[in-house]
Every structure is written in C-alpha cells, then in structure tokens.
Amino acid sequence: MNALFNNYSRRPISLVDGKGTVVKDSNGKSYLDFTSGIAVLCLGHAHPSLVKALQEQSEKIWHTSNLFDSPEQVKLAESLVKDNHLSHAFFCNSGAEANETAIKMARKHTGKSNIITFENSFHGRTFGAMSATAQEKIHKGFGPLVEKFTYLPFNDARALKDAVDDSVAAIMLEVVQGEGGVNPITEEFANTIQDICSNSDVLLIIDEVQTGIGRTGTRFAFEQTPLKPNLVTMAKGLGGGFPIAGVLGTSEIYDTFSPGSHGTTYGGNPLAVAVSQTVIDIVFQDDFLDEVKEKAAYITNKLNDLLPEEEFTIRGMGLLIGIEFSSNEVAPYITKLEEEGLLVCGAGPNVIRLLPPLTVTFDEIDQAISILKKVIF
C-alpha cells in the first residue's frame, strides 16, 4: 500500500520515457503505445514542436486567469471554429468539465431540464457528467444522481422519436462510443437526431472528447455525419498531452455564456493554449488528416485479414478501432499483449481498443499486427 488512493487498477509497469509511439518502462523495456494516454497523445510522446511551444511559453508567463484579455485564447478559438458552423469557444481543463459546461448551458439556454443520453455512453465522472453517462457501473455507490436525464438505446431511432417531447432541452451523444465498446453511430440514427433538432427546440450536444482533434480522420467526428451540433465538447487530443479542454458553440448560444454564468480558474491557461495551438496547426492540415485516414484503412484492412469474422468484429472510425471478441473476455489478452511489447486499452469486457498516436508509422502498425497475431493465435 502506498500514499495514493486505490481508485485505479494500475498496471504493474512504470513508464518513464517516450518518443513518438515508443515508450520505455523503469526496467528499460520498450513498448509500442497504442493507448496514447487514452486518445490524448495525438502527436505521440515528446513531439518536438509541442516541447518547443511549452518551453518557449514557460519562459514568458504561466498563468494570468480569465480576469484579463487573452489574444492567444482568441486565436485558438478562431482556429477551432474555422470552416465550420460553430462560432465561439470556452476553454477549461478536462472532458468531464467540458461536458458539465455543455449540460449547464443547454439547460440555461432552453429553460428546460431533460437531457437525452444513450446506453453505453461515457461523459465523465463528476456528478453531472456521471449522471449523463448511461452505465450503471459508473453510478453505483454514489447515491442520488443529478435529475432529468433520460437514457435510451443507442442507434434506436424509434425509441428516440417516442421519447422526445416539450420537456427535452438537448440530445447528448458520442459519434463513436469509446468507453462503451467502440460503437459508431448509424446513418439512420444520425439523420433522425438531426431532423428532431432542426425541427424543434432541442439542442444537440456532441461529446468529441475522445473522437475530436483528428482521431477519426477529420477535425471532428461529426463532420463525417449529417449532424450539426449546437455544442461540441473536446479534450484529450486538444492538448496533445497537456491538460486542456473546451466547448464550441453556435452563435445562438453566445448570449447564454454571459458574464458570471460559468467560469474556471485554470481554463485557457497560457501554457495549455500555446501547446494546443501547436497541435491544431499540425493536425488540422488536410495532408495530415488524409494520412490519418490512410493509416486507419491500412490497419483496419490488416485486422480484417488477420481475424476471422465469425470470431471477431472490427469497428470504429479513423484511429479509434475496436476489436470485439465473440466469446472471450479481453483482459488476459491485454496483459499478454503488454508482455509482448504492445500497450492497448479495453472498452468493456470483450473489446480491445486501439488508439495509436495519429503519427504512428506504417511500420509500427505492421509490428503491432504481428504482436496481435502472436498473442491471439
């Protein structure tokens, strides 16, 4: 027992060094990191441009608070809403905090309380975000949750149509449910959601905490769907490993974010903004995103060739990939993959989740496939 609380089931290795996709533990063993800090390290470990941005900003000013103007925040906001229908940004510190913000703003903007979310979703572990998360295991032991969340089956258009009434403030969802099993939205369901939100006083909140910032091959995953959200939450890849999160919104939400309506001490910290701007300058380039799509197609094709469809299902979007085992739990396989030098995540009891850095090389993909073949067969 040590001085840390025991709320994590930590793996028995300590990672002490990393460059790109490769990390080393305290014993000097190397691994391919296909977790990316759970979709955080979009440019891999110690990307030189991010290191430079952080070093340069650290010699200027670390923190000012949001009592003062921040041209750097404005620039980052403009970069995030360029060439899409969104218009304004708010910066905070974590995905859960971003989702709390969106929940508050949807209620305040509409004057209504009920928010529809979906089974197997994950929106965070603070009380509002946990209440939005439709997973009993996340709720267990914490007493009464925040009221007025309605949970529906994901990708069930009929259930959604039947549930929407005048009490609904917003529909909140992930385009790909990451923690819940790597479950992508269907085209029919996306069309149903957009039709409802376009023809009623119901806002659309899209949680892009895991799927945003190039992870799916576009800036945001919703760009590959008919969905036009009023609020988009983001974190993880936004800072490439440095903590920052945010909410993007349409112009109609602007007045709802009035002075005093919401705030954060550390949000938009100069260090975080400097790193995030560098991430966006790299990831939002068309050539970079095209390469993410090429890598995603490459690894998906390799997996489909390797794994028989009667035993495995490959699904996801971009470099957020799930391998569902039809009959086995994946925990023992994750341990064996680690022993062979490949770090991966789970997504429920029978899904392995692959989240390589967006900068992963084709050779590293081939190495990972070789390790998967060795362990699974």
C-alpha positions in Angstrom: 0.0 0.0 0.0 1.3 3.5 -0.8 0.0 7.0 -0.2 -2.3 7.0 -3.3 -6.0 6.2 -3.2 -6.8 2.9 -4.8 -9.3 4.1 -7.4 -7.3 2.9 -10.3 -6.4 -0.7 -11.2 -2.9 0.3 -12.3 -0.8 -2.0 -14.4 2.4 -3.1 -12.8 4.8 -1.1 -15.0 6.0 2.5 -14.7 6.5 4.3 -18.0 9.4 6.7 -17.7 10.4 7.8 -21.2 8.6 8.1 -24.6 9.3 9.3 -28.1 6.6 9.1 -30.8 4.8 5.8 -30.5 7.6 4.0 -28.4 7.7 4.2 -24.6 10.1 2.6 -22.1 9.4 1.4 -18.5 11.6 1.8 -15.4 13.3 -1.5 -16.3 14.3 -0.4 -19.8 11.7 -2.5 -21.7 10.2 -0.8 -24.8 6.6 -0.9 -25.9 4.5 0.3 -28.8 2.0 2.6 -27.1 -1.4 2.0 -28.8 -3.2 3.7 -25.9 -1.9 7.2 -26.5 -2.7 8.0 -22.9 -6.3 7.0 -23.8 -6.5 9.0 -27.0 -4.6 12.0 -25.6 -1.2 11.9 -27.3 -2.4 12.6 -30.8 1.1 13.6 -31.9 2.8 10.9 -29.8 5.2 11.3 -26.9 7.5 14.3 -26.7 6.7 15.7 -30.2 9.4 18.3 -30.8 7.0 21.1 -31.8 5.0 20.7 -28.6 8.1 20.6 -26.5 9.3 23.8 -28.1 6.0 25.5 -27.7 5.8 24.6 -24.0 9.4 25.6 -23.3 9.0 29.0 -25.1 5.7 29.8 -23.3 7.1 28.7 -19.9 9.7 31.5 -20.2 7.1 34.1 -20.7 4.1 33.7 -18.4 2.4 30.6 -16.9 -0.9 31.9 -15.7 -2.9 35.1 -15.7 -6.6 34.0 -15.1 -9.6 34.9 -17.1 -9.8 38.3 -15.4 -7.7 39.6 -18.4 -7.9 39.6 -22.1 -6.1 36.7 -23.9 -5.4 37.2 -27.6 -3.9 33.7 -27.6 -7.2 32.2 -26.5 -9.0 34.2 -29.2 -6.6 32.8 -31.8 -7.1 29.2 -30.7 -10.9 29.7 -30.7 -10.7 31.0 -34.2 -8.6 28.1 -35.3 -11.2 25.6 -33.9 -14.3 27.2 -35.5 -12.7 28.0 -38.8 -14.6 26.5 -41.8 -17.4 25.0 -39.7 -20.8 26.2 -38.5 -19.6 26.9 -34.9 -18.6 30.3 -33.8 -17.3 30.6 -30.2 -15.2 28.7 -27.7 -14.9 28.3 -24.0 -11.7 26.7 -22.5 -11.5 24.5 -19.4 -9.4 21.6 -18.2 -10.9 18.2 -18.7 -13.5 16.3 -20.7 -15.8 16.0 -17.7 -15.6 19.7 -17.1 -16.4 20.4 -20.7 -19.5 18.2 -20.5 -20.6 19.8 -17.3 -20.4 23.1 -19.1 -22.5 21.9 -22.0 -25.1 20.5 -19.7 -25.4 23.7 -17.8 -25.6 25.8 -21.0 -28.2 23.6 -22.6 -30.5 23.9 -19.6 -29.9 27.7 -19.2 -30.3 28.4 -22.9 -33.6 26.4 -23.3 -35.1 26.9 -19.9 -35.7 23.1 -19.9 -34.1 20.4 -17.8 -34.5 17.0 -19.5 -31.4 15.8 -21.5 -31.5 12.5 -23.5 -28.3 10.4 -23.5 -27.7 6.8 -24.6 -26.9 3.4 -23.1 -23.2 2.6 -23.0 -22.3 6.3 -23.3 -19.5 7.8 -21.2 -19.3 11.5 -20.4 -17.2 11.7 -17.3 -17.2 11.1 -13.6 -18.2 14.4 -12.0 -21.8 14.4 -10.8 -23.4 16.0 -13.9 -21.3 14.1 -16.4 -21.7 10.9 -14.4 -25.5 11.4 -14.4 -25.4 11.9 -18.2 -23.5 8.6 -18.5 -25.9 5.7 -19.0 -23.9 3.0 -17.4 -24.9 1.5 -14.0 -21.4 0.6 -13.1 -20.4 4.3 -13.2 -23.3 5.3 -10.9 -23.0 2.5 -8.3 -22.5 3.7 -4.7 -22.8 7.4 -5.2 -26.4 8.0 -4.1 -28.9 10.2 -5.9 -27.7 11.5 -9.3 -28.5 14.8 -11.0 -32.1 14.5 -12.1 -33.7 14.7 -15.6 -31.5 12.5 -17.7 -33.4 10.1 -19.9 -31.4 7.0 -21.1 -32.3 5.4 -24.4 -30.8 2.6 -26.6 -28.1 3.9 -28.9 -28.9 3.8 -32.6 -32.6 3.1 -31.9 -34.4 5.8 -34.0 -37.9 4.7 -32.9 -37.1 4.9 -29.2 -35.7 8.4 -29.7 -38.7 9.6 -31.6 -41.1 8.3 -28.9 -39.1 9.9 -26.1 -38.8 13.5 -27.4 -41.4 15.9 -26.0 -41.6 19.5 -24.9 -39.5 18.8 -21.8 -36.4 17.9 -23.7 -33.6 20.5 -23.6 -31.0 18.5 -25.5 -29.8 15.3 -27.0 -26.3 14.4 -26.0 -24.2 11.7 -27.6 -20.8 10.5 -28.8 -20.4 9.9 -32.6 -18.4 6.8 -31.6 -19.0 5.5 -28.1 -15.4 4.9 -27.0 -15.5 3.6 -23.4 -18.8 1.9 -24.1 -17.4 -0.5 -26.7 -16.3 1.5 -29.8 -19.9 1.8 -31.2 -20.3 4.1 -34.2 -23.5 6.0 -34.9 -25.6 4.7 -37.8 -26.6 7.0 -40.7 -30.2 6.4 -39.9 -29.9 7.4 -36.3 -27.8 10.5 -37.2 -30.5 11.6 -39.6 -33.2 11.1 -37.1 -31.4 13.1 -34.4 -30.7 16.0 -36.8 -34.3 16.0 -38.0 -35.5 16.3 -34.5 -33.1 19.0 -33.5 -33.7 21.0 -36.7 -37.5 21.0 -36.3 -37.9 21.5 -32.5 -36.5 23.5 -29.6 -34.0 20.7 -28.8 -30.2 21.4 -28.8 -27.7 18.9 -30.0 -24.6 18.3 -27.8 -21.8 16.1 -29.3 -19.2 14.8 -26.9 -16.0 14.8 -29.0 -13.7 14.3 -26.0 -12.3 11.1 -27.5 -13.2 11.4 -31.1 -12.1 15.0 -31.8 -8.9 16.6 -33.0 -8.2 14.3 -35.9 -8.7 11.0 -34.2 -11.3 9.8 -36.7 -9.6 11.3 -39.8 -11.4 14.6 -39.8 -11.1 17.5 -37.4 -14.2 16.3 -35.5 -16.1 13.1 -36.0 -19.4 14.8 -36.5 -18.0 16.2 -39.8 -18.5 12.7 -41.2 -22.2 12.7 -40.4 -25.3 14.8 -41.1 -25.1 16.1 -37.5 -24.8 19.9 -36.9 -24.3 20.3 -33.1 -25.1 23.4 -31.1 -22.4 22.5 -28.6 -19.3 20.4 -29.0 -17.2 19.3 -26.1 -13.5 18.4 -26.6 -10.4 17.5 -24.5 -7.8 14.6 -24.8 -6.1 15.3 -28.1 -6.7 19.0 -27.9 -3.5 19.5 -25.8 -1.6 16.5 -27.2 -0.8 15.5 -23.6 -1.0 18.9 -21.8 -4.3 19.3 -19.9 -6.8 21.5 -21.8 -10.5 21.0 -22.8 -13.2 23.2 -24.3 -16.7 23.7 -25.6 -17.5 25.1 -29.0 -20.9 26.6 -29.7 -23.0 28.2 -32.3 -23.8 31.9 -32.3 -27.2 31.4 -30.9 -25.6 30.2 -27.6 -23.4 33.3 -27.3 -25.7 35.3 -25.0 -26.2 32.3 -22.7 -22.5 32.4 -21.9 -23.0 35.8 -20.3 -20.5 37.2 -17.7 -20.9 35.2 -14.4 -22.8 32.3 -16.0 -19.8 30.0 -15.9 -16.1 30.0 -15.2 -12.9 28.2 -14.4 -9.7 29.3 -12.7 -7.2 27.4 -14.9 -9.2 27.2 -18.2 -7.3 28.7 -21.1 -4.0 28.7 -19.2 -1.2 30.2 -21.4 0.9 27.1 -21.3 -2.1 24.9 -22.4 -3.1 27.3 -25.1 0.4 27.5 -26.5 0.6 23.7 -26.8 -2.9 23.4 -28.1 -2.4 25.9 -30.8 0.6 24.0 -32.0 -1.4 20.8 -32.0 -4.2 22.4 -34.1 -1.7 23.9 -36.5 -0.3 20.4 -37.3 -3.4 18.2 -37.0 -5.9 20.4 -38.9 -3.8 20.3 -42.1 -5.5 18.4 -44.9 -2.4 16.4 -45.7 -2.1 15.3 -42.1 -5.8 14.2 -41.9 -5.6 12.4 -45.2 -2.7 10.4 -43.8 -4.7 9.5 -40.7 -7.4 8.1 -43.0 -4.8 6.1 -44.9 -3.4 4.6 -41.7 -6.9 3.8 -40.5 -7.7 2.0 -43.7 -4.4 0.2 -43.6 -4.7 -1.1 -40.0 -8.4 -2.0 -40.5 -7.7 -4.0 -43.6 -4.8 -5.8 -41.8 -7.1 -6.6 -38.9 -9.9 -7.9 -41.2 -7.4 -10.1 -43.0 -6.0 -11.4 -39.7 -9.1 -12.0 -37.6 -12.0 -14.3 -38.8 -15.3 -12.5 -38.9 -17.1 -15.4 -37.2 -14.9 -14.8 -34.1 -14.2 -11.1 -34.2 -15.8 -7.8 -35.2 -13.7 -4.8 -36.2 -15.4 -1.5 -35.9 -14.7 2.2 -35.2 -13.8 5.3 -37.1 -10.3 6.5 -38.1 -7.7 5.5 -35.5 -10.3 4.7 -32.9 -10.6 1.0 -33.5 -12.4 -1.7 -31.6 -11.8 -5.5 -31.8 -14.8 -7.3 -30.4 -14.2 -10.9 -29.3 -17.3 -13.0 -29.8 -16.7 -15.4 -26.9 -13.8 -14.3 -24.8 -13.1 -11.6 -22.2 -10.1 -9.4 -23.3 -8.4 -8.7 -20.0 -6.0 -11.7 -20.3 -5.1 -10.8 -23.9 -4.4 -7.2 -22.9 -1.9 -8.5 -20.3 -0.3 -10.8 -22.8 0.0 -8.0 -25.4 1.7 -5.9 -22.8 4.2 -8.7 -22.1 4.9 -8.8 -25.8 5.5 -5.1 -26.1 2.1 -3.7 -27.2 0.0 -1.4 -25.0 -3.7 -1.4 -25.7 -6.9 -0.4 -23.9 -10.1 -2.3 -23.2 -13.6 -0.9 -23.9 -15.9 -3.1 -21.9 -15.3 -6.8 -21.1 -14.9 -8.1 -24.7 -13.5 -5.3 -26.8 -9.8 -4.3 -27.3 -9.5 -0.7 -28.2 -6.6 0.5 -30.4 -5.7 4.2 -30.0 -2.3 4.7 -31.6 -0.9 8.2 -32.0 -2.0 9.9 -35.2 1.7 10.0 -36.1 2.1 6.2 -35.9 4.1 4.8 -38.8 3.0 2.1 -41.2 6.0 0.0 -40.0 4.8 0.4 -36.4 1.3 -0.7 -37.5 2.9 -3.8 -39.0 4.7 -4.5 -35.8 1.5 -4.2 -33.8 -0.3 -6.5 -36.1 2.5 -9.1 -35.7 2.1 -8.9 -31.9 -1.6 -9.2 -32.1 -1.3 -12.3 -34.3 1.2 -13.9 -31.9 -1.0 -13.3 -28.8 -4.4 -14.0 -30.2 -3.4 -17.2 -32.1 
